């Protein structure tokens, strides 16, 4: 609709500013050097080794790059391969809405039963007492996402400790979507499942270079899991994509080795968030707290559903948000819209000028 209407597209989660020239040059270099054939199925060893080194530095998690790191076609494939490997007919998977739109279909396509729990504004925190009530003898997995898409909320140390206790007590697998790990604000720390001893042996953590390096179209991500779980994930990965493009993997291995290329992403995106919030001051749109990801939720008070409001804004105001009800299985409508602020200043200025008139 944004394309048809010529609207500024702040709905989809993709940056509109350039990827690092250094990284692009590295890819070109790897291509010219002849690295254009299949990479090994689990991923290029150089990239997996560098990832293991970064995990040790970041989360103090010793990681065997041969048996615990798998390069995938984006975070979405890592999620799907994990579910395909571990979820069988009738297995229940607990997930929290609003949620990224691949979770529920991935579970159902593999015969699993999604068990949805709703998070509520303004903080979108998890009610762990409700989680306990939903766990049955058929519960096999629980899915979490931090920093969270679409809400920008983040899980705390207490959340992870509670999750750890429940997972151990009920023998649950944890699938943790952490693709926005580096995009976190207000000096908050990213609480990864990799930091918690009771979760390390039963969790899959999913990451995305597309999010970290503003290159969503390259579709390169990875999963981290203990050897026994990784072995199963690779059985699915082998027949979903087999392997991921070689020159990009080798370029990423070299680029990732320099921490300066990723350590300041939180500050970079916090500036964009603050710039966007400043530009919409004076409108009737009310921002909700946002502590991570590159999405900002706003509330509004007119008597339109969030879908109607999104369509009206796209067609009449020429700025496209996305309705948050789309991320709820039951289409819960809290009159919230999601905007992507991973855009250049020129785009945000144009959008802000329009949004201030609402």
N, C-alpha and C positions, 0 to 999 in steps of 0.2 A: 504493500500500500504506500509506503514511504517513497518507493521508486516511482510508482504510478502518479503520485501526487506532487512529486518534486519537493518532498519534505526533507528537512534535516533529520537524518536517521540517528536518534539517540536510543533506539530500542535494542538493536543487536549489540552483543558484547565484542566489538572488534575495534582496535585503535585505528585512527586515520592519519597517524604521523609515521615518519620513516623508521624502518628497522636500521640498526647500527650498520654504517658503511663497512666497518671493520669486519663484522660478521658476514656480510654479503661477499666481501672480498675473499674471506676465508673459504666460503662455499665455492666460489669461482676457482680458487686455487686448487681445492681438492678435486674438482671436476677436471681441471687441466692436467692434474697429476695422474688422472686415469682411474679415480675411485668411483666408478659408475656402474659397477655390477652389484649383485646381491650382497648385503651385509649378512653376517651370521644371524640365525633366527632370533636369539635372545637380544641382539644388538651388538654394535661395534664394541669390541673390548676396550678400546681407548676411552669411549664415552662412559661405559659402565664403570670403569676404574675411576675416572674423574668424579662421577656421581658419588661413588663410595667414599672418596676423600672428602667431598663437600658434606656428606651426611655425618661423617666423623667429626668434622669441625663444627657443624651447625647444631647437631643433636646429640653428640657424643655417643653415637650408635655405631659400633664396629659392624661393618657390612662387607660380606663376601661378594665381590662384584660378579664372580662366576655363577653363583647359585642363588643370589637374592635380588638382583637388579635385572629388570626386563624392559627394553625399549619398545614402545608401542606407538601406534598411529594416533597420537593425541591422547589426552586424558580420558576421552569418551571410550576409546577402544580398550584402555586399561580397565575401566569400570566394567565394560561388557564382558571382556575375557575373564575377569575375576568372577563375575556372576555365572557365566557359562561353565566355568570350571568347577564351581563349588555349590551351586544351587540346583537341586533336583525337583522333580514333580512333587508338589505339596509342601515344600519347604517354605517357611514364613520368613520374610525379611522386613524388619522395622525400618521405616524411613520417616523423615520429618518434612512436612509441607509448611511453607512453599519450598519446592525442591526443583533442582535442575531437571529438565524435561526428559532426559534419557534414563533416569533411574527406574521408574515404574515399568516402562516398556521392556527394558532389559530383563527385569525380573520375570515378567509375564511370558516373554518369548522363550524363556528357559524353564517354564513350568512352575515357577515359584509363585508365591502368594504375597503381594505387597500389603503391608500393614501400615497404614498412614496415620501419623499423629500430627495434629496441627500446632504450629508455633503461632503465637499471637503478638501483635504490635503492642507497645513500641519497641520492646527489647528483643523479641523473638527468641527468648530463652527456652531451654528444654525443661519440661516438668518431669523430673526423673521418677516421681511417684506414679505418674501415668505410664511411663515406660515399663515399670515393674509389672503393672496390671496387664500389659499387653503381651508379656513373655509367656509362651506356652511350651509344651513339650515339642512342638513343631518349629519353634523359632530357631533358625540356624544362623542368621546374620543380622547385624544392625549397621545401618549406613549413617555416617555423619559427614558434615561439610563445613569446614572452617578455614579461612574466612568464608562467609556464607554468600552464595548466590541464590536468590536475588537480594537479600536484605542488608548485607554488609555487616551482620553481627559476627562475633567471634566467640568461640568456646573458651572457658576459663580453665585454670588449673583444677578447680573443684569439679568442673564438668568432667574432665578427663579422668580424675580419680574415681568419680562415681561410675563412669563408663567402665573403667578398669575392673572395679569390684563386681559389677553386674556381668561383664563378659566372662570373668573367671568363674563366678558362681554358677552361671548357667551354660558354660562351655560354648560361648558365642564367638563367631568370626566377626571381626570389625572391618568394614570397608570404609576408609577415610579419604574423602575427596579434599585434597589440600592444594589444588592447582593455583590458589591465590596466596600461597604461603609467604611470598615476599612482599605482597601488597597489603600491608597492615599499618595502622595509623595510631596516633596519640601515644607513642612509645609503648604500646601493648606488645607482648611477646606472642609468637605463634605457638600454640600448644599442639604439637604433633603427637600422634599415637606413638611415634618412634622414640619419644622421650620417656615413656612409661614402661617399666620392666614387665608388668603383667599384661600389657597390650602388645609388646613387641613380638611375642611368640604366636599371636593369634590375629594379627592385623595385616591388612594390605593398605599401604599409603600410596595415593595416586598424585602425580605431579605433571606439570605441563610447561614445556619450553615456550609454547605459543603464548601463554599468559606472561611468563617471566620476561621474554625478550620481544614482546609486541609483534609476534609473527604467527598469528592464529592460522593462517593459510598453509603453513608448513606441516601442521598436524604431527608434531613429535612430542610424545610424553613418555612417562615411565612409571612402573610400579615397583614398590619395595615391599618385600614380604619374606618371611623365613623360608628356608630351603624347601621344606615339605609342601608349603602352599605354593611357592613359586613354580615348583615342578608341575603342579596341576594347571596353573595359569598358562604356562607355556604350551601345554597340550592344546588348549583352546586357541591361544594366540597364533600358533603355527598354522592353523587352518582358517583363521580370520584374515590375517594380513601376511603371514609368514615373516616378513622382515620390513624394516622401515628404511627410507631412502638413505643411501650410504654417504654421499658428500655432505649432506646436512649434519648427519651424526658426527662425522669426523671434524667438521668445522665447530660444532657445538662443544666437542671435547676440548678443543683448544681455547675457545672463548670462555668456557665455564671455569677454566683453570685460574682465571684472574678474578678474585672476589670483587674487584671494583666494578665489574660488569653486572653485578646483581645486588650488592649490599645496600645501595641507596634507592632501590625501587620504591620502598614505602614512602620516603620523603618526596620523591618525584610525583607519585600519584596523590599524596595528601595535598600537595600544592594544586593539583588539578581539581581535586574535590573542593578545596576551599575557593578556588577561582570560580568554579561553577556555582557554588552556593552564594558567593558574592554577586554574581551576575543575575541571579533570580530574586534577589532581595527586592521587595516592593510588590511582588506578585502575591496572590492569595495561596500559593502552594506552600505547604508547611513541611520542611525537611525533617526526616526521622534520623536518629543517630546512625552514623555509618563509621565503622571501625576497620573495615577492610574490603577487599575486592575493588573493582572499578565501577561500582553501581551505587546510585543514590536513590532512595525511596522518598517520595513526597506524598502527603495526603492532601485532599481537597474536600470542599463541603457542598458543591452543587449536587442537585438531584439527578445524577447520571450514574450508571454502573461504571466500573473502571474500564470495561471494554468500550462502552459508548463514549466515555471521556477520551480514551486513547484514539478512537476513530475520529472524533470531532477535532481533536488537536492535530492529528495528521492531515486531515482534509481541509480544515478551516484555518488553523494556525500555522500549518506547514512545519511542525516539529513533531517527530514521532517518538512517543514513549512506548512502554509495553505494560499491559494491565497485570497486576500481581496475581489476580485470581487465576490466570493461566498456569500458575505454578502450584496450584492447589488441586488435588484430586477431586475434591468436592466443590471446586470453584468458589470457595469462600471469597467474599468481596468486602474488604475493609476500606474500600475507596482509596487505594494506593496505586501509584504509578512508579515504574522503575525507569531511570535514565542512566545511560552509560556516559561517564565523563572522561573516558579514555580517548579524548579527542584533542586536536590542536586548539590553541587559543582562539584562532580565527573562527573555527566552528562553534566553540562555546560562546564566543561573543555574539555571533549571529543568533544562536539559539536563545541566549539570555535576553537579548533585546526583545524577542518575540514573547518569551515566557513572562517577562515583567508586565505585559499587557493583560495577563489573565487575572 
